Amino acid sequence: MAWGDVVLRVGFLLLLLGLWQGAHWWLVTRTGAWSGVLFPAPRQVAEWIWDGFGLSYFTGSYQPPPGETMPQSFWEVLRQVDYPSAIGLSIYRLLQGYLIATAIGFPLGLAVARFSLVEKTVGWLSLSLQSLPSICWIPLALLWLGRFGEGPILFVTIMGSLFATVVAVADGIRQVPPLLSRAGRTLGATGPRLYFSVLLPAALPGIVTGLKIGWSFAWRSLMAAELIVNSGGLGLCCSATANIRIRKACWPPFLSSSYSGGACFGWSSRQSNAAGAGCGA
């Protein structure tokens, strides 16, 4: 990433913070239209995040939770505060569900693009179910797997990402120019060799885009499941924190999900561009 892009994005974030502060001043301080509890200032949110991740330990203002002793190291602080462990648990669940959905959806997408019968059956079903909001899978997950444990969360995450991955991978394969396939056959590539030596490398940018879409659907599904299934994670960190603390709980999950999603999208975009350049060469 060029330094110019970094400066541009930092300036844009500062502009958003300025607009946020201005809106807070007008709506809360000046007119009183909103309560400061519902619409906090950026500085308040920064303080909540600072305390929520235990960073106040370095300034000497850290207060352990009730019943806990004063920690002697920052590692002990991380074990006491809620957000780091919740983020780690959610990311672990996300990777687990996403990898399972990709392991199933990737070969299904290849088969949908390759065989007419699979396209008319599995492809049609995937196209229909990918538009279904992931939260609609939660009643089935609760009915079949119960309200507690990893099962319902993993089920919703997989189902929310699986069909989007199938459709996106199949579309990536279909976008390969037919000329490449004919050229490969002319050079003697047939069957699996044609598929893995010509079609898949040419379709790699589209496939990577499909995997990015699957990641985003997996993250949305995970958050929806954790908000309802009482089994830890960022979603439970939001839903279980009530009344006055709810304004604090919603910000770290939101920011962490935005950062992780943006980091994955940025990395996969670079890989997609590199793959496209390699295929073009």
C-alpha positions in Angstrom: 0.0 0.0 0.0 1.4 3.4 -1.0 2.0 6.0 1.6 -0.4 8.3 -0.2 -3.2 5.8 0.4 -2.4 5.6 4.0 -2.4 9.4 4.4 -5.7 9.6 2.5 -7.4 7.0 4.7 -6.1 8.5 8.0 -7.4 11.9 6.8 -10.7 10.3 6.0 -11.0 8.7 9.4 -10.1 12.0 11.1 -12.9 13.6 9.1 -15.4 11.0 10.2 -14.3 11.5 13.8 -14.7 15.3 13.4 -18.2 14.8 12.0 -19.0 12.4 14.9 -17.8 14.9 17.4 -19.8 17.7 15.7 -22.9 15.6 15.7 -22.5 14.8 19.4 -22.0 18.4 20.2 -25.1 19.4 18.4 -27.5 16.6 19.3 -26.3 16.1 22.9 -24.6 19.2 24.2 -26.4 22.0 22.3 -29.9 20.8 21.7 -30.3 17.9 24.1 -32.2 15.9 21.4 -30.3 12.7 22.3 -28.9 11.4 25.5 -25.2 11.1 25.9 -25.8 7.5 27.0 -27.2 6.6 23.6 -24.8 8.7 21.5 -21.5 9.0 23.2 -18.6 11.2 22.1 -15.5 9.7 20.4 -13.4 10.3 23.5 -15.8 8.3 25.6 -15.8 5.4 23.2 -11.9 5.5 23.1 -11.9 5.3 26.9 -14.3 2.4 27.0 -12.2 0.5 24.4 -9.0 1.4 26.3 -10.5 0.0 29.6 -12.2 -3.0 27.8 -8.9 -4.3 26.5 -7.1 -3.7 29.8 -4.8 -1.1 28.4 -5.4 1.1 31.5 -3.0 -1.3 33.3 -0.1 0.7 31.7 -1.4 4.0 33.1 -1.9 2.6 36.6 -5.7 3.2 36.5 -6.8 -0.4 35.9 -9.4 -1.8 38.3 -9.9 -5.6 38.3 -13.4 -7.1 38.1 -15.2 -7.8 41.4 -13.7 -10.8 43.2 -10.5 -10.7 41.2 -7.1 -9.8 42.6 -4.9 -7.0 41.3 -2.9 -8.5 38.4 0.9 -8.5 38.4 1.3 -8.6 34.6 -0.5 -7.5 31.5 -1.0 -11.2 30.6 -3.1 -11.6 33.8 -5.1 -8.5 32.8 -6.0 -10.0 29.4 -7.3 -13.0 31.3 -9.6 -10.8 33.4 -11.1 -8.5 30.8 -13.8 -9.7 28.5 -13.0 -8.5 25.0 -9.7 -10.2 24.1 -11.0 -13.7 25.0 -14.3 -13.0 23.2 -12.5 -11.8 20.1 -10.2 -14.8 20.1 -13.2 -17.2 20.5 -15.2 -15.6 17.7 -12.2 -15.6 15.3 -11.6 -19.3 16.1 -15.2 -20.1 15.3 -15.1 -18.0 12.2 -12.0 -19.8 10.8 -13.5 -23.2 11.7 -16.8 -22.5 10.1 -15.3 -20.8 7.1 -12.8 -23.5 6.4 -15.5 -26.2 6.6 -17.8 -24.2 4.3 -14.9 -23.7 1.8 -13.9 -27.3 1.9 -17.5 -28.3 1.0 -18.4 -25.3 -1.2 -15.3 -25.1 -3.4 -15.5 -28.6 -5.0 -19.3 -28.2 -5.3 -18.7 -24.9 -7.1 -16.3 -26.6 -9.5 -18.8 -29.3 -10.1 -21.6 -26.8 -10.7 -19.5 -25.0 -13.4 -18.4 -28.3 -15.0 -21.5 -30.5 -15.1 -24.9 -29.5 -16.4 -26.7 -32.0 -14.1 -25.1 -30.6 -11.0 -25.8 -27.0 -12.2 -29.5 -27.8 -12.6 -29.7 -29.4 -9.2 -27.0 -28.2 -6.7 -26.5 -24.9 -8.5 -30.2 -24.1 -8.5 -30.5 -25.0 -4.8 -27.4 -23.0 -3.9 -28.6 -19.9 -5.8 -32.0 -20.1 -4.0 -30.6 -20.6 -0.5 -27.7 -18.1 -0.7 -30.3 -15.3 -0.7 -31.8 -16.6 2.6 -30.7 -14.4 5.5 -28.3 -16.3 7.8 -30.4 -15.6 10.8 -33.2 -17.8 9.3 -31.0 -20.8 10.0 -30.9 -20.1 13.8 -34.3 -21.7 14.6 -33.3 -25.0 12.9 -29.9 -24.8 14.7 -31.6 -24.4 18.1 -34.1 -27.1 17.3 -31.6 -29.7 16.2 -28.5 -28.8 18.3 -29.8 -27.0 21.3 -29.2 -23.5 22.6 -25.8 -24.0 24.2 -22.5 -25.2 22.9 -20.5 -24.8 19.7 -22.9 -26.9 17.5 -25.6 -24.3 16.6 -23.1 -21.5 16.1 -20.9 -23.6 13.8 -24.0 -24.8 11.9 -25.2 -21.2 11.2 -21.8 -20.1 10.2 -21.3 -22.9 7.8 -24.8 -22.6 6.2 -24.5 -18.9 5.9 -21.2 -19.1 4.0 -21.6 -22.4 2.1 -24.0 -21.5 -0.7 -22.5 -18.1 -1.3 -19.2 -19.9 -1.8 -20.7 -22.4 -4.2 -22.3 -19.7 -6.4 -19.3 -17.4 -6.4 -16.8 -20.2 -7.3 -19.0 -21.5 -10.1 -19.4 -17.9 -11.5 -15.6 -17.5 -11.4 -15.1 -20.7 -13.5 -17.8 -19.6 -16.0 -16.1 -16.3 -16.6 -13.0 -18.0 -18.1 -12.9 -17.2 -21.9 -13.7 -20.3 -24.0 -10.7 -19.5 -26.1 -8.4 -20.6 -23.2 -10.1 -24.0 -23.1 -9.9 -24.5 -26.8 -6.2 -23.5 -26.7 -5.5 -26.0 -23.9 -7.2 -28.8 -25.9 -5.2 -27.9 -29.0 -2.0 -28.2 -26.9 -3.1 -31.6 -25.7 -4.5 -30.8 -22.3 -7.7 -32.9 -21.6 -9.7 -34.0 -18.6 -8.2 -33.2 -15.2 -5.1 -31.7 -16.7 -7.1 -29.2 -18.7 -9.1 -28.3 -15.6 -6.2 -27.9 -13.2 -3.6 -26.5 -15.6 -5.7 -24.1 -17.6 -9.2 -23.4 -16.3 -8.5 -23.1 -12.6 -5.5 -20.7 -12.9 -7.5 -18.6 -15.3 -10.4 -18.5 -13.0 -8.4 -17.8 -9.9 -9.2 -14.1 -9.6 -12.9 -14.9 -9.7 -12.5 -17.8 -7.2 -10.6 -15.6 -4.8 -13.4 -13.0 -5.0 -15.9 -15.8 -4.3 -13.9 -16.8 -1.2 -13.9 -13.2 0.0 -17.7 -13.2 -0.3 -17.9 -16.5 1.6 -15.8 -14.9 4.4 -18.1 -11.9 4.7 -21.2 -14.2 4.8 -19.5 -16.4 7.5 -18.7 -13.4 9.7 -22.3 -12.1 9.4 -23.7 -15.5 10.2 -21.4 -15.9 13.2 -22.4 -12.6 14.7 -26.1 -13.4 14.2 -25.7 -16.8 15.9 -23.6 -15.5 18.8 -26.2 -12.8 19.6 -28.8 -15.5 20.2 -26.9 -18.7 21.2 -25.6 -18.2 24.7 -22.1 -19.6 24.3 -19.5 -16.8 24.5 -17.9 -14.7 21.8 -18.4 -11.2 20.6 -22.1 -11.6 20.0 -22.7 -12.7 23.6 -20.5 -9.8 24.8 -23.0 -7.5 23.2 -26.2 -9.2 24.1 -25.4 -10.1 27.7 -24.3 -6.6 28.7 -27.4 -4.8 29.7 -28.6 -1.3 30.6 -25.8 1.2 31.2 -23.0 -1.0 29.9 -24.5 -1.9 26.6 -23.1 1.3 25.0 -19.7 0.1 26.0 -20.1 -3.4 24.8 -21.2 -2.7 21.2 -18.1 -0.7 20.2 -15.2 -3.2 20.5 -17.1 -6.0 18.7 -18.0 -3.6 15.9 -14.5 -2.2 15.5 -12.9 -5.7 15.7 -15.2 -7.1 13.1 -14.6 -4.2 10.8 -10.8 -4.5 11.2 -10.7 -8.3 10.7 -13.0 -8.1 7.7 -11.1 -5.3 6.2 -7.8 -7.0 6.7 -9.0 -10.2 5.1 -10.5 -8.3 2.2 -7.4 -6.3 1.7 -5.2 -9.4 1.7 -7.4 -11.4 -0.6 -7.7 -8.4 -3.0 -4.0 -8.3 -3.3 -3.9 -12.0 -4.0 -6.6 -11.7 -6.6 -4.8 -8.9 -8.4 -1.5 -10.8 -8.3 -3.3 -13.9 -9.7 -4.9 -11.8 -12.4 -1.5 -10.4 -13.4 0.0 -13.8 -13.4 -2.7 -15.2 -15.7 -2.4 -12.2 -17.9 1.3 -12.8 -18.3 
